[in-house]
Amino acid sequence: MKKIVPIVIVLLLVFWGISANNGLVTKQENVESSWSKVETQYQRRADLIPNLVNTVKGAANFEQETLTAVIEARSKATSVQIDPSNITAENMAAFQQAQSQVSSSLSRLLVTVEKYPELKANSNFRDLSVQLEGTENRIATERSRFNDEARGYNTAVRKFPTSIMASILGFDRYPYFEADKGSENAPAVDFGS
């Protein structure tokens, strides 16, 4: 009987360790799957940008500086690569900054388009604008889902006693998408006097 108790305790610890590991692996896979959905939506936006720029170029004598800013922001954003194995706070910050530049330059482009009624009337431009708006909504949705999955994983990694296994097996926390600086301030709306 005295020999059975230590064996039972060891077996329980082994089964608990296996269960904890499997639970963390499942949560980690969910985070990584969610990340791939975020990347897919950013790639969709990056693929739409050249069509939008070419439509604008073809339909109007458009400000070259605005188009150049969009093209350069897209190029920079597509050069910042993150895969699930290197999602760190620093890499996430660089990725977010590059994507924010794309969003900002696209916003400037769409505001500038207001000066060109013939461009706004162009069906290709309208279609691309609608697709781009839909993609921006999908990006926001997938970023939120990523944060939800990361929160679930991070919580599991930090909860005791699973945190012991997470530490031993090298399960690290994932960073979150954060709001862009200044996004807490509503934009000023001025219809002119």
N, C-alpha and C positions, 0 to 999 in steps of 0.2 A: 504494500500500500504506500509506503514512504517513497518508493521509487516511481510510482505511477503519478503522484502529484507533480513533481518537477517536470515530468514528460508532458503532462497535460498542460501545464503552464507554458512550456516552450512551444507546444503545438498551437495553443491559443495565440501566443505572440506572433508566430509565423503566419497563421491565418489572418490575423489582424493586419500584419505588415503587407501581405499580399493584397488584401482588400483595400487598404489605404493607397497602395501603389496603383492598383487598377482604377480606383476612383479618381486619383489625380491625373492619370494618363487620359482617362475619358474626358475630364474637364479641359485638359491641355489640348486635346484634339478638337474639342468644340471651339476653343479660342482660335486655334489655327485655321479651322474651317471658316469661322467668322471673319478672320483677317483676309482670307482669300476672296470673300465676297466684297469686302471693302475695296480691295485692289481691283477687282473686276469692274466696279462702278467708276473708280478713278480712271481706269484704262478706257472705259466707254467714253468718258468725258474727253480724255486726251485724243481719242479717235475722232470725235465730233469736231474738235477745234479746227483742224485743217480745212474741213468742208465749210465751216462757218466763215473762216477767214477768206477762203477763195470766193465764196458767194458775195461777201462784202466787197472784196476787190473788184469782182466782175460787175457789180451793180452800181457802183458809185465811185467818184473820185474821192476816196476816203482818206482820212488822216493816216499817213504811213506810220507815224509814231505810235499810235494806238494799236495798230496791227502788229507792229514789231514787238511791242510789249507783251501782247498775247502769245505770240510765237516763242519769244524768249522764255516766258514763264512756263509754257508747256514743255519746252526743251529741258529746262532746269528740273521741273517736277518729274519728268519721266526718267531723269538721270539719278534721282534719289530712290534707291531700291531698298526695300526691307522685306525680308522673308521671316517666317515664324522663328527661325533660329537666332535672329539678331534684332528682335524687337526689344530695344532698350529705351529708357527714357530719353537719352540723347538722340538716338536714331529716330524715335517717334517725333521729337521736337523738330528735327531737320525736315522730316517728311511733312509734318503739318505746316511748317513755314513755307515750303515749296508749293504745297497745294493751296495755301492761302494766297500766295502770289498769283496763282492761276485764277482763283475766284475773283480776286481784286481786279486783275486786268480784264477779265471777262465782263465784270460789272461796268468798268469804264467803257468798254467797247459797246455794250448795250445802251448805256446812257448816251454815248456819242451818236449812236444810230438814230436817236430821236430827231436829230437835225436833218435827216435824210428821209423824207416821206416816200420817195420812190423805192428806197431800200426796204422800209417797213412794209410796203405793199407787195414786195417780191415774195412769191409763195415759197420758194426754196429757203429764203431767210426765215420766214415765219415758221416753217416746218422744223428747221434746225434749232430755232430758238425754243420751240416747244419741247423738242427732244432734249435740249440742254437743260431746260428747267426741270424736266422729269428726272434727268440724271442727277441733278443737284439734290432733288428730293430723295432719290434712291441712296445717294452718298450719305445724306444725313441719317437715313434709316439704318443703313448698314453700320455706320459709325456707332450709333446707339446700341445696336445689337452686339457689336464687338465689345463695347464697354460693359454691357450686361454679362456677357460670357467671361470677360476678364475679371469682373467683380466676383462672380461665382467661383472662379478658379482661385483668385487671390484670397478670398475668404477661406476656402478649403486649405490652402497652403499655410495660412496663418493660424487656423484653429488647432487647439490642443486636443488630442495627442497626435493628430495627423501632421502637425507642424514638425514633429520629430522625424517622421519618415520623409517628409518633404525636404528637410534640411540634409538628411543623410543621403538622399537620392538626387539632390541637386535641382529640385523644382523651384525655380525663381518666380517672383511676381512679374506680371505683365503691366506695362504702363497703360494709361487711359488716353483716349482722345480728349483734349480739353478745348474749351471755347477759345477763339482767337482773342488776343489782347484787344481791349476796347469794345468787344462785342456786347458788353453789358450796357453800353450807351446806345440809345436809340438814335438812328440817323436823323439829322435835321431836315425837315421838309420845307422847302421854300418855293412857293408858286409865283414869287415876284409880286411887287406891289403895283 
